[in-house]
């Protein structure tokens, strides 16, 4: 055996056996850290992806890993590399490697081990570490609470299992594991990232998800110095060496629960949601109320009562590229049944639309010839930037108003555009973050998207 092979075989990158282990799987134990109540007063967190060794203004925060795993896989591969980065903050939560319900149990066990090993390593190097606890279905209870001494402070997140973005909650799943955690660990306190469920017992330290986001960090958001090149405002300097990578991702906060997210459900205060469910095998004429009047749609419902074709008798806004009328051939996510407006086929009719025919004759006629679905100002507003990006990525057709000017915002295949004139005047972008840099007069869309008047939106 060569010296090189010997060093590799006996390295901790291979063995991971230097810490005291618990149970049949020898899960590393994260020692109970010393805290006072003051450590948790007005507590805020900071994501690992935004933590820095030279961050002077957010040092009172604790570092969390409620992020997609690719954001922090590096801490498993080389836990020492980010020590100085993590030491800069009040404490660190152990990394929340995914525990999705649909994962193979061996992967869930592996990710529990990685969570505890990284926490034990950082504690050994002098950091105060709080175990992050995640679980899958009940078969994971055999190992997912190991490596955490009784009476420890622990951290959980309710973000992914809470009702949001038209998703049902996964409360029953969450509460089974939560109650088992209380029984086995008897935690001194529980940091809860996002709003706790009313049924949650224990000494809970609520950490507001929004207040812990980058928007409320003392260091103001700074756009890339290359943003003028990214959005096409300036051409790339010759021989600059700048490479613009295209693509987009959804908001990257995560937690436990289903890998697919919870089942989608129509928001009763959003007309375009409610129009997707109706009487099976019929065509229904519906009036969609908007902030400024409204428009008619026709909906063909399939055997299960879900819309298969939605015909909009409107162009939505100048520059939309749609004819009055146009059809959306509806598709739904096979796992969550969320409407996939962004990938559904759109058919324009410049010479007039053909008649929509129902699939079967009705046994009885409805007592009304049409339905009116009313506009709700509060429901239509975008509460967060993430909600807007999610709507846009999923194909939402959006019409907003700012300073008395209307703008239409749409997705066209894998590009996004915004405009308030003719289609030739539309401005196209490769991802939502670039589009958010668009100027509505003197104001950047990113800064006002939660303040604009939303005249209409399909998602």
One Martini backbone bead per residue (centre of mass of N, CA, C, O) as a GRO file, in nm:
protein
  459
    1UNK     BB    1   0.096   0.037   0.024
    2UNK     BB    2   0.066   0.350  -0.016
    3UNK     BB    3   0.078   0.649   0.140
    4UNK     BB    4  -0.159   0.772  -0.008
    5UNK     BB    5  -0.364   0.544   0.046
    6UNK     BB    6  -0.345   0.550   0.354
    7UNK     BB    7  -0.438   0.843   0.398
    8UNK     BB    8  -0.714   0.805   0.268
    9UNK     BB    9  -0.829   0.561   0.440
   10UNK     BB   10  -0.764   0.734   0.732
   11UNK     BB   11  -0.943   0.960   0.686
   12UNK     BB   12  -1.213   1.163   0.776
   13UNK     BB   13  -1.342   1.171   0.494
   14UNK     BB   14  -1.393   0.854   0.533
   15UNK     BB   15  -1.467   0.774   0.847
   16UNK     BB   16  -1.613   0.953   1.067
   17UNK     BB   17  -1.501   0.856   1.398
   18UNK     BB   18  -1.424   1.090   1.628
   19UNK     BB   19  -1.709   1.066   1.757
   20UNK     BB   20  -1.944   1.027   1.962
   21UNK     BB   21  -2.188   0.769   1.965
   22UNK     BB   22  -2.537   0.681   1.886
   23UNK     BB   23  -2.635   0.390   1.864
   24UNK     BB   24  -2.631   0.172   1.598
   25UNK     BB   25  -2.517   0.428   1.409
   26UNK     BB   26  -2.327   0.623   1.551
   27UNK     BB   27  -2.429   0.906   1.616
   28UNK     BB   28  -2.330   1.203   1.644
   29UNK     BB   29  -2.275   1.429   1.912
   30UNK     BB   30  -2.422   1.728   2.012
   31UNK     BB   31  -2.335   1.932   2.232
   32UNK     BB   32  -2.445   2.108   2.484
   33UNK     BB   33  -2.507   2.436   2.491
   34UNK     BB   34  -2.449   2.757   2.618
   35UNK     BB   35  -2.726   2.953   2.737
   36UNK     BB   36  -2.923   3.240   2.738
   37UNK     BB   37  -3.201   3.426   2.714
   38UNK     BB   38  -3.054   3.664   2.566
   39UNK     BB   39  -2.979   3.500   2.303
   40UNK     BB   40  -3.318   3.513   2.221
   41UNK     BB   41  -3.348   3.806   2.186
   42UNK     BB   42  -3.443   3.916   1.896
   43UNK     BB   43  -3.409   3.688   1.695
   44UNK     BB   44  -3.191   3.624   1.418
   45UNK     BB   45  -3.117   3.512   1.093
   46UNK     BB   46  -2.867   3.357   0.868
   47UNK     BB   47  -2.769   3.252   0.582
   48UNK     BB   48  -2.502   3.081   0.472
   49UNK     BB   49  -2.495   3.232   0.185
   50UNK     BB   50  -2.455   3.528   0.364
   51UNK     BB   51  -2.216   3.460   0.514
   52UNK     BB   52  -1.935   3.637   0.682
   53UNK     BB   53  -1.629   3.713   0.821
   54UNK     BB   54  -1.684   4.052   0.768
   55UNK     BB   55  -1.953   4.070   0.931
   56UNK     BB   56  -2.052   4.334   1.148
   57UNK     BB   57  -2.388   4.378   1.138
   58UNK     BB   58  -2.472   4.040   1.194
   59UNK     BB   59  -2.344   3.894   1.459
   60UNK     BB   60  -2.623   3.835   1.628
   61UNK     BB   61  -2.667   3.608   1.455
   62UNK     BB   62  -2.778   3.305   1.326
   63UNK     BB   63  -2.696   3.023   1.148
   64UNK     BB   64  -2.856   2.886   0.863
   65UNK     BB   65  -2.988   2.573   0.658
   66UNK     BB   66  -3.267   2.664   0.503
   67UNK     BB   67  -3.161   2.515   0.228
   68UNK     BB   68  -3.044   2.411  -0.040
   69UNK     BB   69  -2.797   2.179  -0.050
   70UNK     BB   70  -2.604   2.313  -0.265
   71UNK     BB   71  -2.533   2.559  -0.068
   72UNK     BB   72  -2.379   2.332   0.164
   73UNK     BB   73  -2.202   2.078   0.085
   74UNK     BB   74  -1.915   2.185   0.168
   75UNK     BB   75  -1.934   2.119   0.483
   76UNK     BB   76  -1.889   1.811   0.436
   77UNK     BB   77  -1.624   1.809   0.268
   78UNK     BB   78  -1.525   2.096   0.441
   79UNK     BB   79  -1.564   2.206   0.759
   80UNK     BB   80  -1.312   2.403   0.796
   81UNK     BB   81  -1.339   2.628   0.574
   82UNK     BB   82  -1.594   2.790   0.750
   83UNK     BB   83  -1.515   2.874   1.038
   84UNK     BB   84  -1.474   3.186   1.027
   85UNK     BB   85  -1.754   3.245   0.922
   86UNK     BB   86  -1.909   3.120   1.176
   87UNK     BB   87  -1.762   3.267   1.421
   88UNK     BB   88  -1.900   3.556   1.363
   89UNK     BB   89  -2.139   3.431   1.522
   90UNK     BB   90  -2.338   3.345   1.783
   91UNK     BB   91  -2.441   3.093   1.607
   92UNK     BB   92  -2.508   2.747   1.494
   93UNK     BB   93  -2.677   2.553   1.281
   94UNK     BB   94  -2.728   2.264   1.177
   95UNK     BB   95  -2.739   2.105   0.886
   96UNK     BB   96  -3.027   2.076   0.656
   97UNK     BB   97  -3.051   1.799   0.542
   98UNK     BB   98  -3.253   1.629   0.364
   99UNK     BB   99  -3.607   1.481   0.463
  100UNK     BB  100  -3.784   1.363   0.261
  101UNK     BB  101  -4.041   1.145   0.234
  102UNK     BB  102  -3.942   1.016  -0.057
  103UNK     BB  103  -3.694   0.916   0.049
  104UNK     BB  104  -3.460   0.712   0.103
  105UNK     BB  105  -3.380   0.591   0.411
  106UNK     BB  106  -3.070   0.596   0.372
  107UNK     BB  107  -3.060   0.900   0.308
  108UNK     BB  108  -3.182   0.997   0.573
  109UNK     BB  109  -2.959   0.878   0.752
  110UNK     BB  110  -2.721   1.023   0.620
  111UNK     BB  111  -2.829   1.318   0.676
  112UNK     BB  112  -2.827   1.292   0.979
  113UNK     BB  113  -2.527   1.237   1.011
  114UNK     BB  114  -2.427   1.502   0.878
  115UNK     BB  115  -2.556   1.694   1.072
  116UNK     BB  116  -2.404   1.588   1.331
  117UNK     BB  117  -2.110   1.597   1.240
  118UNK     BB  118  -2.087   1.900   1.189
  119UNK     BB  119  -2.175   1.988   1.470
  120UNK     BB  120  -1.949   1.839   1.626
  121UNK     BB  121  -1.714   1.978   1.488
  122UNK     BB  122  -1.778   2.274   1.563
  123UNK     BB  123  -1.782   2.229   1.868
  124UNK     BB  124  -1.482   2.130   1.880
  125UNK     BB  125  -1.401   2.441   1.768
  126UNK     BB  126  -1.602   2.642   1.963
  127UNK     BB  127  -1.887   2.632   1.878
  128UNK     BB  128  -2.220   2.716   1.889
  129UNK     BB  129  -2.460   2.449   1.873
  130UNK     BB  130  -2.770   2.386   1.698
  131UNK     BB  131  -2.991   2.152   1.647
  132UNK     BB  132  -3.132   2.032   1.361
  133UNK     BB  133  -3.470   1.916   1.307
  134UNK     BB  134  -3.564   1.627   1.116
  135UNK     BB  135  -3.827   1.450   0.927
  136UNK     BB  136  -4.024   1.198   0.832
  137UNK     BB  137  -4.159   0.940   0.864
  138UNK     BB  138  -4.195   0.712   1.120
  139UNK     BB  139  -3.938   0.541   1.025
  140UNK     BB  140  -3.732   0.784   1.124
  141UNK     BB  141  -3.748   0.777   1.446
  142UNK     BB  142  -3.505   0.579   1.494
  143UNK     BB  143  -3.278   0.837   1.400
  144UNK     BB  144  -3.363   1.161   1.393
  145UNK     BB  145  -3.293   1.203   1.731
  146UNK     BB  146  -3.010   1.156   1.726
  147UNK     BB  147  -2.741   1.337   1.882
  148UNK     BB  148  -2.938   1.465   2.119
  149UNK     BB  149  -2.950   1.594   2.407
  150UNK     BB  150  -3.114   1.637   2.671
  151UNK     BB  151  -3.214   1.978   2.689
  152UNK     BB  152  -3.181   2.101   2.430
  153UNK     BB  153  -3.142   2.320   2.185
  154UNK     BB  154  -3.357   2.366   1.904
  155UNK     BB  155  -3.440   2.336   1.542
  156UNK     BB  156  -3.709   2.453   1.332
  157UNK     BB  157  -3.933   2.432   1.037
  158UNK     BB  158  -4.254   2.560   0.883
  159UNK     BB  159  -4.248   2.654   0.590
  160UNK     BB  160  -4.310   2.393   0.404
  161UNK     BB  161  -4.572   2.305   0.600
  162UNK     BB  162  -4.712   2.556   0.522
  163UNK     BB  163  -4.943   2.772   0.418
  164UNK     BB  164  -4.858   2.853   0.072
  165UNK     BB  165  -4.883   2.926  -0.245
  166UNK     BB  166  -5.148   2.739  -0.274
  167UNK     BB  167  -5.082   2.550  -0.028
  168UNK     BB  168  -5.110   2.308   0.167
  169UNK     BB  169  -5.076   2.179   0.458
  170UNK     BB  170  -4.841   1.959   0.680
  171UNK     BB  171  -4.927   1.926   0.986
  172UNK     BB  172  -4.961   1.629   1.059
  173UNK     BB  173  -4.677   1.544   0.992
  174UNK     BB  174  -4.527   1.744   1.177
  175UNK     BB  175  -4.663   1.677   1.459
  176UNK     BB  176  -4.563   1.391   1.493
  177UNK     BB  177  -4.258   1.467   1.513
  178UNK     BB  178  -4.274   1.687   1.729
  179UNK     BB  179  -4.383   1.512   1.963
  180UNK     BB  180  -4.145   1.312   1.954
  181UNK     BB  181  -3.928   1.517   2.019
  182UNK     BB  182  -4.031   1.602   2.296
  183UNK     BB  183  -4.010   1.317   2.422
  184UNK     BB  184  -3.697   1.257   2.361
  185UNK     BB  185  -3.551   1.554   2.426
  186UNK     BB  186  -3.662   1.783   2.599
  187UNK     BB  187  -3.645   2.078   2.523
  188UNK     BB  188  -3.568   2.389   2.636
  189UNK     BB  189  -3.581   2.494   2.332
  190UNK     BB  190  -3.750   2.630   2.025
  191UNK     BB  191  -3.660   2.706   1.719
  192UNK     BB  192  -3.884   2.887   1.493
  193UNK     BB  193  -3.894   2.893   1.150
  194UNK     BB  194  -4.154   3.044   1.144
  195UNK     BB  195  -4.472   2.993   1.200
  196UNK     BB  196  -4.635   2.853   1.440
  197UNK     BB  197  -4.831   2.621   1.549
  198UNK     BB  198  -5.078   2.614   1.786
  199UNK     BB  199  -5.002   2.301   1.877
  200UNK     BB  200  -4.729   2.393   1.983
  201UNK     BB  201  -4.521   2.297   2.220
  202UNK     BB  202  -4.324   2.481   2.427
  203UNK     BB  203  -4.021   2.672   2.417
  204UNK     BB  204  -4.073   2.920   2.190
  205UNK     BB  205  -3.868   3.063   1.927
  206UNK     BB  206  -3.961   3.309   1.721
  207UNK     BB  207  -3.871   3.333   1.368
  208UNK     BB  208  -3.885   3.554   1.125
  209UNK     BB  209  -3.855   3.506   0.798
  210UNK     BB  210  -3.860   3.798   0.683
  211UNK     BB  211  -3.662   3.936   0.896
  212UNK     BB  212  -3.424   3.722   0.800
  213UNK     BB  213  -3.388   3.848   0.547
  214UNK     BB  214  -3.206   4.048   0.335
  215UNK     BB  215  -3.397   4.304   0.360
  216UNK     BB  216  -3.314   4.318   0.699
  217UNK     BB  217  -3.037   4.373   0.666
  218UNK     BB  218  -2.817   4.617   0.739
  219UNK     BB  219  -2.714   4.542   0.476
  220UNK     BB  220  -2.772   4.644   0.189
  221UNK     BB  221  -2.879   4.587  -0.108
  222UNK     BB  222  -2.652   4.478  -0.372
  223UNK     BB  223  -2.602   4.500  -0.679
  224UNK     BB  224  -2.449   4.412  -0.935
  225UNK     BB  225  -2.194   4.566  -1.121
  226UNK     BB  226  -2.317   4.392  -1.389
  227UNK     BB  227  -2.622   4.465  -1.447
  228UNK     BB  228  -2.602   4.627  -1.721
  229UNK     BB  229  -2.512   4.369  -1.873
  230UNK     BB  230  -2.728   4.159  -1.796
  231UNK     BB  231  -2.982   4.349  -1.908
  232UNK     BB  232  -2.859   4.519  -2.170
  233UNK     BB  233  -2.780   4.825  -2.131
  234UNK     BB  234  -2.488   4.713  -2.191
  235UNK     BB  235  -2.225   4.624  -2.351
  236UNK     BB  236  -1.977   4.421  -2.362
  237UNK     BB  237  -1.667   4.448  -2.313
  238UNK     BB  238  -1.393   4.410  -2.473
  239UNK     BB  239  -1.220   4.162  -2.325
  240UNK     BB  240  -1.351   4.122  -2.024
  241UNK     BB  241  -1.439   3.811  -1.928
  242UNK     BB  242  -1.739   3.815  -1.919
  243UNK     BB  243  -1.992   3.583  -1.801
  244UNK     BB  244  -2.322   3.507  -1.894
  245UNK     BB  245  -2.552   3.334  -1.700
  246UNK     BB  246  -2.829   3.147  -1.758
  247UNK     BB  247  -3.129   3.151  -1.571
  248UNK     BB  248  -3.346   2.996  -1.310
  249UNK     BB  249  -3.481   3.025  -0.974
  250UNK     BB  250  -3.626   2.953  -0.699
  251UNK     BB  251  -3.684   2.991  -0.406
  252UNK     BB  252  -3.439   2.868  -0.136
  253UNK     BB  253  -3.629   2.785   0.076
  254UNK     BB  254  -3.648   2.522   0.328
  255UNK     BB  255  -3.759   2.186   0.432
  256UNK     BB  256  -3.971   1.974   0.520
  257UNK     BB  257  -4.138   1.707   0.366
  258UNK     BB  258  -4.232   1.728   0.061
  259UNK     BB  259  -4.063   1.740  -0.238
  260UNK     BB  260  -4.330   1.861  -0.397
  261UNK     BB  261  -4.510   1.956  -0.206
  262UNK     BB  262  -4.806   2.052  -0.155
  263UNK     BB  263  -5.115   2.070  -0.227
  264UNK     BB  264  -5.305   2.231  -0.436
  265UNK     BB  265  -5.514   2.533  -0.392
  266UNK     BB  266  -5.766   2.730  -0.423
  267UNK     BB  267  -5.822   3.068  -0.404
  268UNK     BB  268  -6.121   3.219  -0.310
  269UNK     BB  269  -5.991   3.529  -0.389
  270UNK     BB  270  -5.919   3.403  -0.682
  271UNK     BB  271  -6.065   3.387  -0.980
  272UNK     BB  272  -5.859   3.202  -1.150
  273UNK     BB  273  -5.878   2.968  -0.953
  274UNK     BB  274  -6.192   2.909  -0.939
  275UNK     BB  275  -6.222   2.851  -1.256
  276UNK     BB  276  -6.080   2.550  -1.254
  277UNK     BB  277  -6.357   2.465  -1.108
  278UNK     BB  278  -6.629   2.240  -1.212
  279UNK     BB  279  -6.845   2.110  -1.425
  280UNK     BB  280  -6.847   1.831  -1.572
  281UNK     BB  281  -6.847   1.843  -1.922
  282UNK     BB  282  -6.831   2.162  -1.950
  283UNK     BB  283  -6.926   2.498  -2.040
  284UNK     BB  284  -6.818   2.809  -1.892
  285UNK     BB  285  -6.928   3.131  -1.817
  286UNK     BB  286  -6.700   3.394  -1.701
  287UNK     BB  287  -6.655   3.666  -1.476
  288UNK     BB  288  -6.365   3.868  -1.437
  289UNK     BB  289  -6.268   4.055  -1.182
  290UNK     BB  290  -6.112   4.373  -1.161
  291UNK     BB  291  -5.978   4.673  -1.082
  292UNK     BB  292  -6.070   4.742  -1.406
  293UNK     BB  293  -6.330   4.558  -1.413
  294UNK     BB  294  -6.312   4.317  -1.686
  295UNK     BB  295  -6.366   3.968  -1.805
  296UNK     BB  296  -6.409   3.706  -2.019
  297UNK     BB  297  -6.462   3.352  -1.983
  298UNK     BB  298  -6.393   3.017  -2.099
  299UNK     BB  299  -6.470   2.683  -1.967
  300UNK     BB  300  -6.338   2.359  -1.997
  301UNK     BB  301  -6.446   2.058  -1.854
  302UNK     BB  302  -6.369   1.764  -1.735
  303UNK     BB  303  -6.428   1.463  -1.581
  304UNK     BB  304  -6.304   1.605  -1.295
  305UNK     BB  305  -6.365   1.936  -1.314
  306UNK     BB  306  -6.119   2.033  -1.468
  307UNK     BB  307  -5.956   2.240  -1.654
  308UNK     BB  308  -5.861   2.226  -2.013
  309UNK     BB  309  -5.989   2.510  -2.101
  310UNK     BB  310  -5.887   2.862  -2.130
  311UNK     BB  311  -6.072   3.146  -2.230
  312UNK     BB  312  -5.960   3.465  -2.320
  313UNK     BB  313  -6.144   3.782  -2.357
  314UNK     BB  314  -5.836   3.904  -2.390
  315UNK     BB  315  -5.510   4.073  -2.380
  316UNK     BB  316  -5.478   4.226  -2.085
  317UNK     BB  317  -5.238   4.392  -2.246
  318UNK     BB  318  -5.025   4.575  -2.381
  319UNK     BB  319  -4.794   4.349  -2.534
  320UNK     BB  320  -4.876   4.039  -2.481
  321UNK     BB  321  -4.949   3.877  -2.771
  322UNK     BB  322  -5.249   3.853  -2.746
  323UNK     BB  323  -5.556   3.764  -2.827
  324UNK     BB  324  -5.911   3.851  -2.887
  325UNK     BB  325  -5.887   3.553  -2.832
  326UNK     BB  326  -5.746   3.296  -2.596
  327UNK     BB  327  -5.588   2.978  -2.531
  328UNK     BB  328  -5.558   2.749  -2.255
  329UNK     BB  329  -5.387   2.444  -2.225
  330UNK     BB  330  -5.420   2.259  -1.957
  331UNK     BB  331  -5.188   2.192  -1.690
  332UNK     BB  332  -5.066   1.957  -1.434
  333UNK     BB  333  -4.922   1.863  -1.165
  334UNK     BB  334  -4.876   1.527  -1.082
  335UNK     BB  335  -4.831   1.583  -0.757
  336UNK     BB  336  -5.004   1.877  -0.686
  337UNK     BB  337  -5.203   2.014  -0.906
  338UNK     BB  338  -5.074   2.248  -1.030
  339UNK     BB  339  -5.091   2.496  -1.239
  340UNK     BB  340  -4.924   2.512  -1.576
  341UNK     BB  341  -4.903   2.792  -1.734
  342UNK     BB  342  -4.600   2.799  -1.846
  343UNK     BB  343  -4.653   2.508  -2.026
  344UNK     BB  344  -4.898   2.586  -2.154
  345UNK     BB  345  -5.076   2.611  -2.422
  346UNK     BB  346  -5.106   2.879  -2.665
  347UNK     BB  347  -5.392   3.013  -2.848
  348UNK     BB  348  -5.428   3.213  -3.118
  349UNK     BB  349  -5.697   3.442  -3.282
  350UNK     BB  350  -5.688   3.659  -3.542
  351UNK     BB  351  -5.979   3.531  -3.686
  352UNK     BB  352  -6.109   3.393  -3.461
  353UNK     BB  353  -6.286   3.188  -3.251
  354UNK     BB  354  -6.395   2.898  -3.187
  355UNK     BB  355  -6.608   2.689  -3.060
  356UNK     BB  356  -6.685   2.575  -2.744
  357UNK     BB  357  -6.723   2.234  -2.662
  358UNK     BB  358  -6.875   2.014  -2.492
  359UNK     BB  359  -6.833   1.679  -2.403
  360UNK     BB  360  -7.129   1.681  -2.280
  361UNK     BB  361  -7.438   1.662  -2.207
  362UNK     BB  362  -7.646   1.797  -2.001
  363UNK     BB  363  -7.886   1.706  -1.775
  364UNK     BB  364  -7.870   1.995  -1.651
  365UNK     BB  365  -7.929   2.319  -1.599
  366UNK     BB  366  -7.831   2.598  -1.494
  367UNK     BB  367  -7.961   2.873  -1.325
  368UNK     BB  368  -7.716   3.003  -1.468
  369UNK     BB  369  -7.539   3.148  -1.737
  370UNK     BB  370  -7.337   3.276  -1.521
  371UNK     BB  371  -7.029   3.380  -1.362
  372UNK     BB  372  -6.910   3.574  -1.080
  373UNK     BB  373  -6.577   3.689  -1.007
  374UNK     BB  374  -6.423   3.861  -0.753
  375UNK     BB  375  -6.233   4.116  -0.655
  376UNK     BB  376  -5.926   4.112  -0.440
  377UNK     BB  377  -5.693   4.318  -0.334
  378UNK     BB  378  -5.534   4.151  -0.116
  379UNK     BB  379  -5.502   3.880  -0.278
  380UNK     BB  380  -5.343   4.018  -0.532
  381UNK     BB  381  -5.114   4.083  -0.384
  382UNK     BB  382  -4.770   4.110  -0.325
  383UNK     BB  383  -4.598   4.018  -0.038
  384UNK     BB  384  -4.348   3.908  -0.208
  385UNK     BB  385  -4.093   3.844  -0.416
  386UNK     BB  386  -4.128   3.538  -0.424
  387UNK     BB  387  -4.422   3.537  -0.521
  388UNK     BB  388  -4.367   3.673  -0.791
  389UNK     BB  389  -4.160   3.470  -0.904
  390UNK     BB  390  -4.344   3.223  -0.887
  391UNK     BB  391  -4.560   3.329  -1.080
  392UNK     BB  392  -4.376   3.377  -1.326
  393UNK     BB  393  -4.247   3.092  -1.360
  394UNK     BB  394  -4.561   2.965  -1.372
  395UNK     BB  395  -4.716   3.177  -1.585
  396UNK     BB  396  -4.817   3.434  -1.490
  397UNK     BB  397  -5.060   3.681  -1.558
  398UNK     BB  398  -4.964   4.028  -1.533
  399UNK     BB  399  -5.121   4.331  -1.396
  400UNK     BB  400  -5.000   4.660  -1.344
  401UNK     BB  401  -4.971   4.963  -1.130
  402UNK     BB  402  -4.767   5.274  -1.168
  403UNK     BB  403  -4.821   5.588  -1.173
  404UNK     BB  404  -5.068   5.541  -1.390
  405UNK     BB  405  -4.921   5.280  -1.510
  406UNK     BB  406  -4.933   5.013  -1.725
  407UNK     BB  407  -4.828   4.659  -1.682
  408UNK     BB  408  -4.706   4.375  -1.847
  409UNK     BB  409  -4.645   4.032  -1.724
  410UNK     BB  410  -4.458   3.764  -1.884
  411UNK     BB  411  -4.439   3.437  -2.023
  412UNK     BB  412  -4.208   3.304  -2.287
  413UNK     BB  413  -4.127   3.030  -2.220
  414UNK     BB  414  -3.786   3.115  -2.117
  415UNK     BB  415  -3.911   3.404  -2.101
  416UNK     BB  416  -3.935   3.751  -2.002
  417UNK     BB  417  -4.187   4.021  -1.994
  418UNK     BB  418  -4.222   4.384  -2.036
  419UNK     BB  419  -4.508   4.612  -2.083
  420UNK     BB  420  -4.690   4.932  -2.235
  421UNK     BB  421  -4.726   4.864  -2.544
  422UNK     BB  422  -4.602   4.722  -2.789
  423UNK     BB  423  -4.451   4.432  -2.870
  424UNK     BB  424  -4.191   4.585  -2.981
  425UNK     BB  425  -4.145   4.723  -2.674
  426UNK     BB  426  -4.055   4.491  -2.535
  427UNK     BB  427  -3.886   4.350  -2.246
  428UNK     BB  428  -3.633   4.106  -2.220
  429UNK     BB  429  -3.574   3.808  -2.009
  430UNK     BB  430  -3.414   3.522  -1.845
  431UNK     BB  431  -3.507   3.629  -1.553
  432UNK     BB  432  -3.658   3.760  -1.273
  433UNK     BB  433  -3.415   3.927  -1.161
  434UNK     BB  434  -3.380   4.099  -1.410
  435UNK     BB  435  -3.670   4.213  -1.422
  436UNK     BB  436  -3.651   4.358  -1.134
  437UNK     BB  437  -3.467   4.600  -1.272
  438UNK     BB  438  -3.688   4.741  -1.378
  439UNK     BB  439  -3.820   5.056  -1.481
  440UNK     BB  440  -4.074   5.255  -1.323
  441UNK     BB  441  -3.940   5.497  -1.417
  442UNK     BB  442  -3.774   5.564  -1.108
  443UNK     BB  443  -3.850   5.262  -1.036
  444UNK     BB  444  -3.779   4.966  -0.906
  445UNK     BB  445  -3.944   4.675  -0.908
  446UNK     BB  446  -3.819   4.544  -0.652
  447UNK     BB  447  -3.913   4.797  -0.461
  448UNK     BB  448  -4.252   4.780  -0.562
  449UNK     BB  449  -4.407   4.502  -0.590
  450UNK     BB  450  -4.559   4.530  -0.293
  451UNK     BB  451  -4.708   4.826  -0.398
  452UNK     BB  452  -4.857   4.766  -0.628
  453UNK     BB  453  -5.112   4.752  -0.852
  454UNK     BB  454  -5.323   4.472  -0.899
  455UNK     BB  455  -5.532   4.409  -1.156
  456UNK     BB  456  -5.405   4.121  -1.259
  457UNK     BB  457  -5.401   3.750  -1.209
  458UNK     BB  458  -5.341   3.391  -1.246
  459UNK     BB  459  -5.115   3.354  -0.977
   0.00000   0.00000   0.00000
